[in-house]
């Protein structure tokens, strides 16, 4: 899948989403400010059930209150780059929300 950052206009400011094209051409996404934690490895219920042990170092999950976006990368280096990037973006989104309220 191809992912992109998508700003969505809200009442007071832009919300930042990580989006992708889902089934039947609909756009799906995760609002970055709603991410509770970002985990590496087979840390979610879904990955504990379906993830391969040999790919443990390739998994990254964006976890929200009601779901997770579980990603698998080609190698651990790519996963770490995404982990650093998503962590920074989520932190910025949280700061923006805190300043706006």
Helices and strands as residue ranges (DSSP letters): E 3-9, E 14-21, G 23-25, E 27-31, G 32-34, E 37-40, H 45-50, G 53-58, E 59-63, E 68-72, H 76-100
